[in-house]
Amino acid sequence: MTAPHLSLAQIRNRLVLTARAVLRAHRSGPDGHCQVCRVAGCRVSAAARDVLAAAADCLPPHGPYHPG
């Protein structure tokens, strides 16, 4: 599907999947440094965590809405 035809839930889900993939790649190694960036405070993983937190805040309070 192309972007103009995606629902808001599909866009949110794609953002979550992308953020999770970034976190898998940019996880800290045994020395506490990012395995990709080689820095202790990886800004990329921090941004991915922020995306996941924002996506969690956008959920409806009683679960997803299913029109019936």
Backbone as a ProteinNet text record, in pm:
[ID]
protein_1_A
[PRIMARY]
MTAPHLSLAQIRNRLVLTARAVLRAHRSGPDGHCQVCRVAGCRVSAAARDVLAAAADCLPPHGPYHPG
[TERTIARY]
83.9	0	88.2	36	109.6	65.3	147.1	125.6	-9.7	-61.8	-190.1	-306.4	-289.2	-398.1	-383.2	-286.4	-265.9	-352.8	-402.6	-476.4	-377.4	-426.8	-339.8	-280.2	-356.7	-306.1	-192.8	-204.1	-98.2	28.9	13.9	129.9	197.3	117.2	170.8	245.1	187.4	250.3	383.1	389.5	514.9	621.8	581.8	677.4	731	642.7	684.2	780.3	748.2	836	973.4	976	1102.4	1183.6	1117.2	1187.7	1244.1	1170.1	1220.5	1341.5	1338.9	1452.9	1576.5	1555.8	1666.8	1724.6	1637.8	1686	1762.3	1721.7	1796.1	1935.2	1946	2076.3	2165.4	2107.2	2184.6	2184	2187.3	2190.5	2333.1	2339.5	2471.3	2543	2673.1	2756.1	2799.5	2887.1	2932.6	3006.4	3062.8	3134.2	3042.9	2913.2	2818.4	2808.6	2880.9	2878.1	2789.5	2726.6	2643.4	2730.8	2678.1	2755.7	2770.6	2684.2	2692.4	2767.4	2724.8	2782.6	2911.6	2933.2	3051.3	3059.5	2943	2938.8	2854.7	2878.6	2806.5	2661.6	2634.8	2498.4	2447.5	2403.5	2360.1	2232.7	2241.8	2127.6	2022.6	2064	1971.2	1879.6	1937.4	1854.3	1766.1	1813.4	1731	1610.6	1631.8	1521.7	1421.8	1471.4	1382.3	1300	1360.9	1284.8	1177.2	1208.7	1110.2	992.6	1021.4	915.1	824.2	883.7	803.2	718.5	773.7	697.8	583	607	501.1	392.2	431.7	333.2	248.5	309.3	234	135.7	171.4	81.1	-38.3	-28.3	-136.1	-241.3	-220.7	-318.9	-445.5	-562.5	-684.8	-683.8	-750.3	-742.9	-801	-894.5	-959.2	-927.5	-809.7	-768.4	-804.9	-768.9	-795.4	-944.4	-984.2	-1123.4	-1145.9	-1246.5	-1283	-1424.8	-1440.1	-1576.5	-1651.4	-1772.5	-1847.4	-1969.9
-117.9	0	124	225.8	351	439.4	534.3	617.3	688.8	744.7	815.1	723.4	594	501.7	429.4	468.3	404	469.8	389.5	445	495.6	572.2	622.1	507.3	401.6	286	218.2	210.1	148.4	232.5	364.3	452.3	437	434.8	416.5	284	177.5	46.1	44.1	110.7	115.3	193.1	302.4	377.5	292	214.6	128.5	20.8	-41.6	-145.4	-89.1	30.5	92.8	126.9	182.3	217.9	93.6	-15.8	-139.8	-192.7	-182.6	-228.2	-142.2	-12.4	76.9	39.9	12.6	-24.5	-156.4	-250.9	-376.8	-352.1	-263.5	-236.4	-151.5	-58.1	38.4	3.6	-123.1	-160	-149	-134.8	-120	-253.7	-247.7	-366.6	-388.8	-483.9	-513.6	-396.4	-308.6	-193.6	-72.7	-85.3	23.6	120.2	92.5	179	117	203.2	158.6	79.2	-31.2	-115.8	-54.3	40.7	104.5	237	322.5	457.3	460.4	361.8	353.3	469	517.2	622.1	571.7	628.6	584.4	631.5	752.4	805	813.6	703.3	697.3	779.8	883	970.1	902.4	810.5	740	649.4	575.1	488.1	570.5	685.6	773.7	824.2	858.5	903.5	790	668.3	553.4	526.4	540.1	523.8	631.5	753.7	861.6	832.9	775.9	740	634.4	532.5	429.1	485.6	577.8	640	722.9	796.6	877	788.2	676.7	584.4	520.8	493.1	435.2	536.7	665.1	769.1	789.9	748.3	770.3	660.3	557.1	449.5	496.4	452.5	485.7	421	480.3	428.8	288.7	248.3	117.2	22.6	34	-54.1	3.4	-65.2	-13.8	-14.2	75.7	86.6	-3.1	-86.4	-173.7	-141.5	-72.8	-42.2	-169.5	-177.2	-300.6	-287
0	0	0	-58.5	-60	55.1	87.6	206.4	210.3	100.6	113.6	151.4	135.7	163.2	296.6	376.8	506.5	612.6	702.9	816.1	920.4	1015.5	1121.5	1202.4	1222.8	1296.9	1220.9	1088.7	1009.2	1011.5	1006.9	1014.6	1149.8	1257.5	1392.3	1402.4	1348.8	1355.4	1279	1166	1090	1165.1	1232	1313.3	1427.4	1490.9	1601.9	1552.8	1440.4	1386.5	1350	1292.3	1256.2	1380.9	1482.6	1606.6	1674.3	1673.3	1732.7	1656.8	1523.9	1444.1	1473.8	1490.7	1523.7	1659.9	1756.3	1889.8	1888.5	1804.3	1793.5	1737.4	1640.3	1578.2	1668.1	1739.9	1818.9	1968	2001.3	2142.9	2196.7	2326	2390.8	2395.8	2375.8	2386.1	2529.6	2552.3	2688.6	2754.4	2673.3	2728.9	2750.5	2719.1	2738.9	2622.9	2515	2397.8	2290	2210.1	2097.9	2000.8	1950.5	1860.1	1721.6	1685.4	1554.5	1563.3	1657.4	1669.2	1749.9	1835.1	1922	2021.4	2066.4	2169	2286	2403.5	2522.8	2522.3	2480.1	2477.7	2335.2	2281.2	2140.9	2122	2040.6	2016.6	1929.6	1845.8	1758.3	1840.3	1934	2017.7	2110.4	2155.4	2238.3	2158.6	2032.8	1948.1	1923.5	1904.7	1883.9	2009.3	2127	2251.5	2265.2	2221.3	2224.6	2131.1	2014.5	1920	1982	2046.9	2110.5	2224.1	2300.4	2409.3	2354.1	2246.4	2185.6	2126.4	2066.9	2010.1	2119.7	2233.8	2345.6	2402.2	2399.2	2448.9	2358.1	2232.1	2135.3	2135.7	2214.4	2219.4	2290.6	2245.5	2317.6	2455.9	2553.9	2691	2709.2	2625.9	2643.3	2528.7	2474.1	2365.7	2230.7	2124.4	1989.3	1957.6	1870.9	1828.4	1708.6	1714.6	1604.1	1560.4	1447.8	1403.7	1369.8	1410.1	1389.8	1318.5
[MASK]
++++++++++++++++++++++++++++++++++++++++++++++++++++++++++++++++++++

